[in-house]
């Protein structure tokens, strides 16, 4: 991306934010479309099933819409949404009834509506390897892979940048070892 197209994209995002804050649902939908896929990925890998991930994604979208006035624009909208997605997914996991995940896995096939979800579900080895990571490493890796900078991940997780770099490095190394890469 050239610096001209980058500044144009930032300007376009800023205009969409202003319009969305004024109640323009179409502008919000355009903003949301830039973040939805990565937000689902974060939710899916933290909740470890589609049904809970979809609940967390819905909470993320609602929180982003309601909290748009708090978006400061210091980072891209997508980065802000990924931080919200992380928190929503962790809240869903905390609320999950004991044994609830097993039930969700049984009924989740009925909620498949998007080829992306099918693709994520088919990556069983990756899912298993991701779930074996320490939660701090998994969260840092997911946020970073979703487009956040090391600084943004550190801010979201409330840890130092050095911790984030180490966690991401260790997570990537462990995934490579487990997946034979």
N, C-alpha and C positions, 0 to 999 in steps of 0.2 A: 504494500500500500504506500503510495507516495504521500509526502507531507501535505500536499494540497487535498488529496482525497481523505486523508485522516482528519484534517481540520474541518472539511466539509461534513464528514460523518459525525464529528463532535457537535458541530453546529446543528445538523439535522436532529440529533438526539436532544439537544437543548431545546429546540423548537417543539419537538414532540412532548417533552416534559412539561413545558409551559402550557401547551394545549391540553394535555392530560390533567394537569392540576386545575385547569378551568372546567373540567368535567367532560372533555372530549374522549369518549370511550374508544373511538377509532384510533386516536393517537396513542392511547394506552395499549390497545391491541397491537399496534405496530411496535411499541417498546417491548411489550411482553414477548412478542414473537422472536426477538433477538436473544432472549434469555431462557425461554421455556424448555428447550431441549436439554441444555446443560443443567438447569435446575432440577429437571426430572432425574437426570443421572445422579446428581448429588443425593436427592431424596431416595432413589432406588438403592443405592449402595449403602446408605446409612440405615435404612429401614429393613433392607434385605428381602422385600417382597413388593410386588406391584400394587396391591391394594393399599397398603400403608403409604407407599410412595405417591400414589395418586391423591390420597387424603392430604399428605404433606404438601404436594404441589398445589392443590386447591387452596390450602391455608396460605401458602406462599403468595399466590396470585392475589388473594384477598388482602393480605397484609401489605403487599406492594401498592395496591390501589389505594387502600386507606391511609397508608403512610407516605404517600408520594410527596406530601408537603415537607417531610423530614429529609428527603433525598437532597443532599447538598451538591451533588455533581462533581465532587472531588475525585471520584473514580467513575468508570463507566456504569451505566444503569445495570448492565448484566452482572457486574461484580457485586453491586448492592443487592441484587436479587439472589445471587448465590449465597450470600451471607444470611439472608432471610430464609432461604431454602434449608440451609444447614440447621438453623434454629427450629424451623417447623418440623423437620424430620426427626430431630432429637426429641422434640416435644411429643410426637406421635409414638416414638419408641418408649418414652417414659410412661405414657398413658396406656400402652398396650397391656391387655390383660394377660396374665400368665397362660401360656399355651395358645394365645391368640394368633401368633405367627403361623402355627401349623394350620389353623383354620383358614387363614388368609391365603396360604399357598394352595389349598384345595380349591377354593372358589375363584382364585384370581384369573383363571383362563377366560371367564365370562366378561372381564373388563378390558380385554385387549382390543384397542381401537386404532393403534398407530403402528406402522411398520418399524419405527424406531424402538418401540417397546418390545416387539418380537425379537429384534436384533439383540437388545440388551439381555432379554431372557435366555437367548440361545448361548450366551457366553458363560456357560456354567463354570468352566475352569477359572475364568477371571473372577467371577463372583465369589467362588470358594476361596481363591487366593486373597481377594480383597477383604473378605470377612475374617481371614486369619491374621490380618495386620492389626497391630495395636490401634485403638480407636483414634488416638491423636495423630498417628501417621496416616491413617486412612482419610481422616477429615482434611488434613493439610494437603495430601495428594489430590483429593477430589476438588478442593477449592482451587488449587494451583492449575490442575488440568482443565478446570472450567474457565480459566482465563484471568484469575486474580494474580497479581504480582506477589512476590515474597512478602513485601511490606503489607499488602492488603490482607494476605492470609494471616500474618502475624497479628494484625489489628483485630481481625475477626475472631481469632482463637485466644487473643489476650496473652501471647507469648512473644519471646524475642525472635528477631529475624533469623538469628543463628539456629535457634531451635527448629524453626520451620525448615530451613535448608537441610539440616541433619535429618529431620523426620522424612522429608520428601526423598532425600537421597537413599535412606535406608528402606523406605517403602518401595521405591523403584527397583533397588537391588534385590529385594526379597521377591518381588513379583517376577522379575526376570529369572531368578533361580527356580521359582515354583512353576513358571510357565515354559521353562526351557528356552528362554530368549537370550 
